[in-house]
Amino acid sequence: MTLASLTLVALCVALAGCATTPGSRTGNAGAATPTREVLGNGVVLITQEHRAADVVALQVWMRVGGRDEAPDELGLSHYLEHMLFKGTPTRPPGSIDRLIEGLGGSSNAFTSYDFTHYDVVVPAAHVRPALELLADIAVNAAFVPAELEAEKKVVFEEMNLTEDDPEKFLSRRLSEIAYRGHPYGRPILGTRELIQALGRARLDAYYKKHYVPQNMTLVVVGPLTAAQVRPLAQATFGALSGPAAGRRSAQAVPSLAGGRRDQVARPEQQAYLGLAWQAAATALASEDISAVDLLTYILGDGPSSRLNQTVREEKNLVQAIEAVYVTREQSGTVSITARLDAKNLDATEAAILEVIRRVRSEGVTEAERQRAIVTAESAYAFDIETAEGLAKSYGQAETTWTLDNELAYLGRLRQVTAAQIQAAARKYLAEDNIARVRFLPQGTR
Amino acid sequence: MTEGYRKSVLPNGIRILTERMPHVRSVAVGVWVETGSRHESPARGGVSHLIEHLVFKGTATRTAQDIARTMDSVGGQMDAFTTKENTCFYVQVLDEHLPLAVDLLTDILLHPLFDAEELEREKSVVLQEIRMVEDTPDDVIHDLFAAQIWGDHPLGRPILGTRDLVTGFARDGIAEHFGEEYVPPQIVIAVAGNVTHQQVVDLFGRGFNGFHHAAPPRVASTPRLGPGVNIVHKALEQVHLVMGFPGLRHAAPERYAMFLLNDVIGGSMSSRLFQEVRERQGLVYSIHTGAQAFADTGLLYVYAATDAQNFSKVLKSVLKELRDLKKSGVTADELKRAKDHLKGSLMLSLESTSSRMNRLAKHEMHLGSFLTMDQMLASIDGVKHEEVQALVTQVLDEDLLALTTLGPLDRRNLPAELR
């Protein structure tokens, strides 16, 4: 259960890969586009027939995440994600895991800054009990005090785990630096002090406030038609009630002007370097997203990308290097991360910046543009082969962007010109607003 | 779902297995070679893994860059991995690019250059990879555990080799090993996706035409699992532990009973260890068990990570759960749930082209045949309660228990009986 809260990772491909255009060849035997409807109580229902296998993906996307937490509520979105599988008045502790696994299913959950996401995959015959379960935990979680206390230690262990993994820790540190003073820069898991002091009343109040029908999107993808899913969804999620959602709009992201730096001594033998820029977001400059995506592929996706060719192959400065673009509502992040010997840190940073400078001044070639589009298309085709992957792309788009944007995405991507890619580099990848984090093996400086 | 499984054997002995998946757009192509770290002589420890890297670094007609760009240009994903018993070279592409994928895979296996300059470069890449494994606690603990339980047996050696051995590899030895081991009788080709069997046979038949070589001799030496405790110190936030018992080989007739037993102990979220140690006591974030199998042996292991101060509690709880299980046995309810879980997991795993490609190859290499989903489901249903019970008694023998810990821990943190 609860993979939980890698702060940056995981979202990237969902928006980087994005969406089928109606009429394009998707390989799905069923309908090529999803059906979206809003139930009477505000729950958004998205369904798509998908017959690649006899399994159904059921996902609940909640419009609540790290950014909705008050300073004394840090970590509550993630804590809820852990507690929801613990039980309701009619489902004792342990019974939910047993039920899902008894159906032959699997479950997972994930907390981010803009959303919390619950994911169940079951053989197609068991859609009904799985939907009943999801609707039940969405509003009836019990928060038994003993369970609530026991889970604290689990979350502390999860914090330790992140700290021991250099790549996870680097992406967390980069977020902290790039978004200092904004909720996107805060730890999704919260702090030890706040979690230690967390009581049932506070968690329950947060839950009651945010887990309301208007904040929910249910996505169902599998060998079922919308007409088959609708009555089941009506009987379960359609029957939920709750107050209106009062989600505040996210606060504006403070500028990174002047840049920020951080350096951390670490137990690893190898050094790590991370550079991050703020870029187009789904709620802001959304029209730039396709160009930034292609730019990121050209810079740092795969062995023939510029960073790999220059910094790794030609100059032999790093063992691994990649560029990743993550979009959120209020800010996207382009980050370049590398694993290297500590002695190469300065030279690597200079080489990366030189690659960026050249893209900004000279632009990209038509061959690079073509490759980036092919890469995006293939990555998307691979992602949506599973019911779970397809449901994820729809759920995240509905929650943090719009489904229409998602569906139009690949078509737009193909229209992006080389000049627009260069313009995106000039607009976002300036040298004076970089967040930089270095991990140094202990004993070096 | 129907399963379009087919098998052919090329005149040179290469086996080709395909499964047609008409609902998808991609195709997963794996060329597997039945050679891995356990087939290396001690002086060649790590050579299979180095070869796995080197074949991508240039052929008679393609530079390393050409190889990388070929796949990049069609948005394909290319990868490879080496295990103790086999090596897999793997490509996932959109179906229309299958001919290109086959052309590339046959080229790297028929005509690798092993260029001296690339060799030196790749050695340093592998040395960095060794360091990275050492820096990743939940990876390196499995190497430490294998070394502890199998000692000098080839299964006890790390797949990546050691720094000294990797540094010392020369081109001739590498090319010789490649020539002996990467040969038709040891090659299994598995393809799953939107393709026909004939297409695959034609493409690989042409690609590997004229490639003939006898299989290398194999000297069997059955590994024996050595019990005991090994405490490895390291400054980490958490203490990681692996505990294991002798298990079953791949083709063991009781293997389904073993999968179910693993599920009951720690292979699922409703398992005894997950529910007790994580859910009830909250002592860990990660705890799971696994049934690991090889051609001639296997093991059942427990992995967990926790704070040093909680370590003793975790270990005691794990031992208590295992002893309880031995004393009172698996319940009928548990067994039913484990069967449902295992069957469901199998069905869920049918979705992606790469998981089906893996299944094709593994069935062939481990069992010499292919089992349909229905056959596997029936085998799971057919496991009797007493068969699982017999395994509990046979496997959970504390005299044979081996334990490795990694992290800030000393012997005083161990329960008295293990000190």
Interface residues (C-beta under 8 A of the other chain):
Chain A: M1 R25 T26 G27 N28 A29 R51 A52 A53 D54 V55 K86 P93 G94 D97 R98 I100 E101 G102 L103 G104 G105 S106 S107 V121 V122 P123 E147 E149 A150 E151 K152 K153 V154 V155 F156 E157 E158 N160 L161 E163 D164 D165 P166 P267 E268 Q269 Q270 G302 P303 S304 Q309 E313 N316 Q319 R339 R371 V374 T375 A376 E377 S378 A379 A381 F382 E385 T386 A387 E388
Chain B: M1 M21 H23 V24 R25 S26 Q65 A68 R69 D72 S73 V74 G75 G76 Q77 Q92 V93 L94 R121 V125 Q128 E129 R131 M132 E134 D135 T136 P137 N194 K234 A235 L236 E237 Q238 S268 M269 S270 F274 Q275 R278 E279 R280 Q281 G282 L283 V284 Y285 S286 A305 T306 D307 N310 K336 R337 D340 H341 L342 K343 G344 S345 M347 L348 L350 E351 S352 T353
